[in-house]
Amino acid sequence: MTSATTAPKAAAPTAVRRRVTVRGTVQGVGFRPFVHRLAAELGLSGHVRNGTEGVVAEVEGAPESVAEFCRALAERPPPLADVQEVAYETVPALGAAGFVIHTSEGGGTGRTLIPPDTATCEDCLRELADPADRRHRHPFITCTHCGPRFTISTGLPYDRATTTMAAFPLCRECATEYADPADRRFHAQPVACHDCGPRLRLTVPGGRPNEGGPALDEARLLLTRGAVLAVKGLGGYHLACDATDERAVAALRRRKERDGKPFAVMCADLAVAERLAHVGPEEREVLTGRRRPIVLLRRREEAGGLADAVCPGSPDVGVMLPYTPLHRLLFGLPGDPPGPDVLVMTSGNRSGEPIVTGDAEALERLTGIADAWLWHDRGIEVPCDDSVVRVRADGGGEVVLRRSRGHVPEPVALPVPVDPALAVGGDLKNALCLGADGGAWFSPHIGDMGDLATVRAFERAEVRLRALTGIEPELLAADRHPGYHSTRWARRTAQVRALPLHPVQHHHAHIASVMAEHGLDGTARVVGVAFDGTGYGDDGAIWGGEVLIAGYEGYHRFARLPYAQLPGGDAAVANPCRVALSRLRAACLPWDTDMPCVAACSPIELRLLEQQLDQDIACVPTSSMGRLFDAVSSLAGVCHRARYEAQAAIELEAAAVLAWPEDTGAYGFADALDPGPVLAAIVADLRHGVPVPVIAARFHRAVAAAVAKVCRAARRETGADVAALSGGVFANALLDAECAALLEADGFTVLRHRRVPPNDGGLALGQLVVAAHGDRRQRQGGR
């Protein structure tokens, strides 16, 4: 008889423990609850906390489970998270059981990222409209997946104590949800309800103050009666009125001192937006996405009853959908008394000033504009205007024209490592950019640096950006224009902080910006087409119609528009008719009285202008393509006096849109970028009664054909087969698409902006990479 033998059991695998650091946008997005649930699923013990470098976890268990834990952090994080790095190290096993969320590590600074503010999620919207839910009609409903983040943050790490929600202690029910790992509001820092606040209020001068639901009902009634309301949003106040009420819109324009410049509108829902404008699948996706920017849409001819004063002369209307619960409630839930279904929703400020964020400040600065104030007591720590985007009709994707709410503070990846540096941008559409290693962080849109209040906002934004990123710059970069407020600030700051200052030519920065956005390392030069309104040139002239052969290290000017005099400098920008007359003179064309730009000037103005140009009095030479668009706009009779930036060019584009589907043909530039023959042909067409839309379309196509011709010549001479398009003129959708189409047909790889604005709002990124690259080479050469 033989006995059976039993094989010995395999030894259980020895537990391992890892300390894992996750860097990126991982705070305020439900990352710690996600880690808690993941550890429970995999049977791991340990803990997790927010730290100044990101989210830090220690996990212990079977080796394969620990490895799966690390993979899952990178491959399937929460929806709002952006994981840039998962780093880990092995540490001694402790043998402890359970997994807990620890209190965040305070103090110091780090490179962790606070997420942007996001639109209210569908789950919260269902609760908002559900009479049985305890947050029914709560104007501040939020959860882990939506709501304010960046604009309420007062410090790092991101916890309730370091937000403006610290002023609102959690009630018992909210505290239970906050502490429950199975709840959607587990560690959602802005969580609140009707009991624990914040509180909504309506202030009407001379009237009785209202709170909560009655405040909303009265606000909606005021809007239907033509009132202008100051409405507190996520990153600042808006000024709102019924967008179908001509008198209300006109009153808002007059009080805000905003002549002609288009207003953005907020529509109650997508159906209302489709009534006003053409909304394709990509536009629909952007409109309803979590960022909820203002989207520029082509207007319908009837425009759904929109008041003419909302966006006069523009081919587009800027549309956004509600992105906060307060917005939803302002339009009304089912059963509410009806109110307007489309509102003008413009920045709460006087024209030229920064957006208002403080409640006392709003009452002071918006008195005389607003008839009432719909506000609340949750503080706004970081001013953040609405972002503006366009979806390219040619399939070229989305382009950000103003990078702010919903995008900031997401970083832009850099293709080349940079030493810590701060770029201060320009004086129009200012935004700062702070970079180090492989990342760059933009400030929110600051605006035009034309007054002291905006300069102060710029200074506060710089302090916040350094605090947010933990980056202390070792180098400053600025525009070469000696008169820019941003450049003066950089010069003073460089002296105070004993830092080197690197001036960067304006149009070189534009081309470097689009190169960096597309991940070019700068080893190969590109044909850079930099078209804008103004930029300080190497020769002291005003550039803006430039074709550069460029890399990060430098550039040379391959081609440009011929110079014409800009009479009176900046004064001419507001008078396109004067620019037109100067361009006619530069092309040796007479000022005949039947020309619209001549007829727009009085005899006295014509005599003074002629004398000014003859004697070169207060004239600046310019090669600006933006000014050429102004000149053609006036020459064709479209716009002679501009009340806001780029008005003449915008209205010329609007005219071209009407004839764009036709085979209009194109004018022809001489010697690549010489506009003389174009101007002569426009004069001839006017005399032959050619419709203005056809003239406008022929001009747009002529510019695009000239760009393609010059780029071909540059490729023959240099071998460069990448064309980079940048500058504010490329905010023109027709020109942008036509240039790209012609260049791609010629075999070029075409770089166009997407996440970074083509206008001066993206200038700082180019300054950063040019300055940091040059500084690094200088340091290496000195070693």
LINMO-V853987 format. One record per residue. N is the residue number from 1. RES is the residue in one letter. PSI is psi as a letter, one per 30 degrees, with the letter a starting at -180 (NA if undefined). Layout:
((N:RES:PSI) (N:RES:PSI))
//
This chain:
((1:M:k) (2:T:k) (3:S:k) (4:A:k) (5:T:k) (6:T:k) (7:A:k) (8:P:k) (9:K:k) (10:A:k) (11:A:k) (12:A:k) (13:P:k) (14:T:k) (15:A:k) (16:V:l) (17:R:k) (18:R:k) (19:R:k) (20:V:k) (21:T:k) (22:V:k) (23:R:l) (24:G:a) (25:T:i) (26:V:g) (27:Q:k) (28:G:g) (29:V:g) (30:G:g) (31:F:e) (32:R:e) (33:P:e) (34:F:e) (35:V:e) (36:H:e) (37:R:e) (38:L:e) (39:A:e) (40:A:e) (41:E:e) (42:L:g) (43:G:h) (44:L:k) (45:S:l) (46:G:a) (47:H:l) (48:V:k) (49:R:l) (50:N:k) (51:G:l) (52:T:f) (53:E:f) (54:G:b) (55:V:k) (56:V:k) (57:A:k) (58:E:k) (59:V:k) (60:E:k) (61:G:a) (62:A:k) (63:P:e) (64:E:e) (65:S:e) (66:V:e) (67:A:e) (68:E:e) (69:F:e) (70:C:e) (71:R:e) (72:A:e) (73:L:e) (74:A:e) (75:E:f) (76:R:h) (77:P:l) (78:P:l) (79:P:e) (80:L:f) (81:A:l) (82:D:j) (83:V:k) (84:Q:f) (85:E:k) (86:V:j) (87:A:k) (88:Y:l) (89:E:k) (90:T:k) (91:V:l) (92:P:k) (93:A:k) (94:L:f) (95:G:g) (96:A:l) (97:A:l) (98:G:l) (99:F:k) (100:V:l) (101:I:j) (102:H:l) (103:T:k) (104:S:l) (105:E:k) (106:G:l) (107:G:l) (108:G:a) (109:T:l) (110:G:a) (111:R:g) (112:T:l) (113:L:k) (114:I:k) (115:P:l) (116:P:l) (117:D:k) (118:T:l) (119:A:l) (120:T:k) (121:C:l) (122:E:e) (123:D:e) (124:C:e) (125:L:e) (126:R:e) (127:E:e) (128:L:e) (129:A:f) (130:D:j) (131:P:f) (132:A:f) (133:D:k) (134:R:f) (135:R:g) (136:H:k) (137:R:g) (138:H:j) (139:P:f) (140:F:g) (141:I:k) (142:T:l) (143:C:a) (144:T:f) (145:H:g) (146:C:l) (147:G:a) (148:P:k) (149:R:d) (150:F:e) (151:T:f) (152:I:g) (153:S:k) (154:T:f) (155:G:a) (156:L:l) (157:P:l) (158:Y:j) (159:D:l) (160:R:e) (161:A:f) (162:T:h) (163:T:l) (164:T:f) (165:M:f) (166:A:f) (167:A:f) (168:F:j) (169:P:k) (170:L:k) (171:C:l) (172:R:e) (173:E:e) (174:C:e) (175:A:e) (176:T:e) (177:E:e) (178:Y:e) (179:A:f) (180:D:j) (181:P:f) (182:A:f) (183:D:k) (184:R:f) (185:R:g) (186:F:j) (187:H:h) (188:A:j) (189:Q:e) (190:P:g) (191:V:k) (192:A:l) (193:C:a) (194:H:e) (195:D:e) (196:C:g) (197:G:a) (198:P:a) (199:R:k) (200:L:k) (201:R:l) (202:L:k) (203:T:k) (204:V:j) (205:P:k) (206:G:f) (207:G:l) (208:R:k) (209:P:k) (210:N:l) (211:E:l) (212:G:b) (213:G:e) (214:P:e) (215:A:e) (216:L:e) (217:D:e) (218:E:e) (219:A:e) (220:R:e) (221:L:e) (222:L:e) (223:L:e) (224:T:f) (225:R:g) (226:G:g) (227:A:l) (228:V:k) (229:L:k) (230:A:j) (231:V:k) (232:K:k) (233:G:a) (234:L:e) (235:G:g) (236:G:l) (237:Y:k) (238:H:l) (239:L:k) (240:A:k) (241:C:l) (242:D:j) (243:A:f) (244:T:f) (245:D:j) (246:E:e) (247:R:e) (248:A:e) (249:V:e) (250:A:e) (251:A:e) (252:L:e) (253:R:e) (254:R:e) (255:R:e) (256:K:f) (257:E:h) (258:R:i) (259:D:j) (260:G:e) (261:K:k) (262:P:k) (263:F:k) (264:A:l) (265:V:l) (266:M:k) (267:C:k) (268:A:e) (269:D:a) (270:L:e) (271:A:e) (272:V:e) (273:A:e) (274:E:f) (275:R:f) (276:L:e) (277:A:l) (278:H:k) (279:V:j) (280:G:l) (281:P:e) (282:E:e) (283:E:e) (284:R:e) (285:E:e) (286:V:e) (287:L:e) (288:T:g) (289:G:l) (290:R:f) (291:R:e) (292:R:h) (293:P:l) (294:I:k) (295:V:k) (296:L:j) (297:L:k) (298:R:k) (299:R:k) (300:R:l) (301:E:e) (302:E:f) (303:A:g) (304:G:h) (305:G:g) (306:L:k) (307:A:k) (308:D:f) (309:A:f) (310:V:e) (311:C:i) (312:P:k) (313:G:g) (314:S:k) (315:P:f) (316:D:l) (317:V:k) (318:G:j) (319:V:k) (320:M:l) (321:L:l) (322:P:k) (323:Y:g) (324:T:l) (325:P:e) (326:L:e) (327:H:e) (328:R:e) (329:L:e) (330:L:e) (331:F:f) (332:G:k) (333:L:l) (334:P:k) (335:G:f) (336:D:l) (337:P:k) (338:P:k) (339:G:a) (340:P:k) (341:D:g) (342:V:k) (343:L:k) (344:V:k) (345:M:i) (346:T:l) (347:S:k) (348:G:i) (349:N:l) (350:R:l) (351:S:k) (352:G:f) (353:E:l) (354:P:l) (355:I:k) (356:V:k) (357:T:e) (358:G:k) (359:D:e) (360:A:e) (361:E:e) (362:A:e) (363:L:e) (364:E:e) (365:R:f) (366:L:g) (367:T:k) (368:G:f) (369:I:e) (370:A:k) (371:D:f) (372:A:l) (373:W:j) (374:L:j) (375:W:l) (376:H:l) (377:D:g) (378:R:k) (379:G:l) (380:I:j) (381:E:e) (382:V:j) (383:P:k) (384:C:j) (385:D:l) (386:D:k) (387:S:l) (388:V:k) (389:V:l) (390:R:k) (391:V:k) (392:R:k) (393:A:f) (394:D:g) (395:G:g) (396:G:g) (397:G:a) (398:E:k) (399:V:k) (400:V:k) (401:L:f) (402:R:j) (403:R:j) (404:S:b) (405:R:k) (406:G:f) (407:H:e) (408:V:k) (409:P:h) (410:E:k) (411:P:l) (412:V:k) (413:A:k) (414:L:k) (415:P:f) (416:V:k) (417:P:k) (418:V:k) (419:D:l) (420:P:k) (421:A:k) (422:L:k) (423:A:k) (424:V:g) (425:G:a) (426:G:a) (427:D:f) (428:L:k) (429:K:h) (430:N:k) (431:A:k) (432:L:l) (433:C:k) (434:L:k) (435:G:l) (436:A:k) (437:D:c) (438:G:g) (439:G:l) (440:A:k) (441:W:k) (442:F:k) (443:S:l) (444:P:l) (445:H:k) (446:I:e) (447:G:a) (448:D:k) (449:M:h) (450:G:f) (451:D:l) (452:L:e) (453:A:e) (454:T:e) (455:V:e) (456:R:e) (457:A:e) (458:F:e) (459:E:e) (460:R:e) (461:A:e) (462:E:e) (463:V:e) (464:R:e) (465:L:e) (466:R:e) (467:A:e) (468:L:e) (469:T:f) (470:G:g) (471:I:k) (472:E:j) (473:P:k) (474:E:f) (475:L:k) (476:L:k) (477:A:k) (478:A:l) (479:D:l) (480:R:f) (481:H:j) (482:P:f) (483:G:f) (484:Y:k) (485:H:e) (486:S:e) (487:T:e) (488:R:e) (489:W:e) (490:A:e) (491:R:e) (492:R:e) (493:T:e) (494:A:e) (495:Q:e) (496:V:e) (497:R:g) (498:A:h) (499:L:k) (500:P:k) (501:L:k) (502:H:j) (503:P:k) (504:V:k) (505:Q:k) (506:H:e) (507:H:f) (508:H:e) (509:A:e) (510:H:e) (511:I:e) (512:A:e) (513:S:e) (514:V:e) (515:M:e) (516:A:e) (517:E:e) (518:H:g) (519:G:g) (520:L:k) (521:D:f) (522:G:f) (523:T:f) (524:A:k) (525:R:l) (526:V:l) (527:V:j) (528:G:k) (529:V:j) (530:A:j) (531:F:j) (532:D:a) (533:G:e) (534:T:k) (535:G:k) (536:Y:k) (537:G:l) (538:D:f) (539:D:g) (540:G:f) (541:A:l) (542:I:j) (543:W:l) (544:G:f) (545:G:i) (546:E:k) (547:V:j) (548:L:k) (549:I:j) (550:A:k) (551:G:a) (552:Y:e) (553:E:f) (554:G:a) (555:Y:l) (556:H:l) (557:R:j) (558:F:e) (559:A:l) (560:R:l) (561:L:k) (562:P:k) (563:Y:k) (564:A:l) (565:Q:k) (566:L:j) (567:P:k) (568:G:g) (569:G:b) (570:D:f) (571:A:e) (572:A:f) (573:V:e) (574:A:f) (575:N:i) (576:P:f) (577:C:e) (578:R:e) (579:V:e) (580:A:e) (581:L:e) (582:S:e) (583:R:e) (584:L:e) (585:R:e) (586:A:f) (587:A:g) (588:C:h) (589:L:k) (590:P:l) (591:W:i) (592:D:k) (593:T:f) (594:D:f) (595:M:k) (596:P:e) (597:C:f) (598:V:e) (599:A:f) (600:A:f) (601:C:k) (602:S:l) (603:P:e) (604:I:e) (605:E:e) (606:L:e) (607:R:e) (608:L:e) (609:L:e) (610:E:e) (611:Q:e) (612:Q:e) (613:L:e) (614:D:e) (615:Q:g) (616:D:h) (617:I:k) (618:A:h) (619:C:k) (620:V:k) (621:P:k) (622:T:k) (623:S:g) (624:S:k) (625:M:e) (626:G:e) (627:R:e) (628:L:e) (629:F:e) (630:D:e) (631:A:e) (632:V:e) (633:S:e) (634:S:e) (635:L:e) (636:A:f) (637:G:g) (638:V:e) (639:C:k) (640:H:f) (641:R:k) (642:A:k) (643:R:f) (644:Y:l) (645:E:k) (646:A:g) (647:Q:e) (648:A:e) (649:A:e) (650:I:e) (651:E:f) (652:L:e) (653:E:e) (654:A:e) (655:A:e) (656:A:e) (657:V:e) (658:L:e) (659:A:f) (660:W:e) (661:P:f) (662:E:l) (663:D:i) (664:T:f) (665:G:a) (666:A:k) (667:Y:l) (668:G:k) (669:F:k) (670:A:k) (671:D:h) (672:A:d) (673:L:g) (674:D:j) (675:P:g) (676:G:e) (677:P:e) (678:V:e) (679:L:e) (680:A:e) (681:A:e) (682:I:e) (683:V:e) (684:A:e) (685:D:e) (686:L:e) (687:R:f) (688:H:g) (689:G:g) (690:V:k) (691:P:k) (692:V:e) (693:P:e) (694:V:e) (695:I:e) (696:A:e) (697:A:e) (698:R:e) (699:F:e) (700:H:e) (701:R:e) (702:A:e) (703:V:e) (704:A:e) (705:A:e) (706:A:e) (707:V:e) (708:A:e) (709:K:e) (710:V:e) (711:C:e) (712:R:e) (713:A:e) (714:A:e) (715:R:e) (716:R:e) (717:E:e) (718:T:f) (719:G:f) (720:A:k) (721:D:g) (722:V:k) (723:A:k) (724:A:k) (725:L:k) (726:S:l) (727:G:l) (728:G:f) (729:V:f) (730:F:g) (731:A:f) (732:N:j) (733:A:e) (734:L:e) (735:L:e) (736:D:e) (737:A:e) (738:E:e) (739:C:e) (740:A:e) (741:A:e) (742:L:e) (743:L:e) (744:E:e) (745:A:f) (746:D:g) (747:G:g) (748:F:k) (749:T:k) (750:V:k) (751:L:k) (752:R:l) (753:H:k) (754:R:d) (755:R:f) (756:V:k) (757:P:k) (758:P:f) (759:N:a) (760:D:f) (761:G:f) (762:G:g) (763:L:e) (764:A:e) (765:L:e) (766:G:e) (767:Q:e) (768:L:e) (769:V:e) (770:V:e) (771:A:e) (772:A:e) (773:H:e) (774:G:e) (775:D:e) (776:R:e) (777:R:e) (778:Q:e) (779:R:e) (780:Q:e) (781:G:f) (782:G:f) (783:R:NA))
//
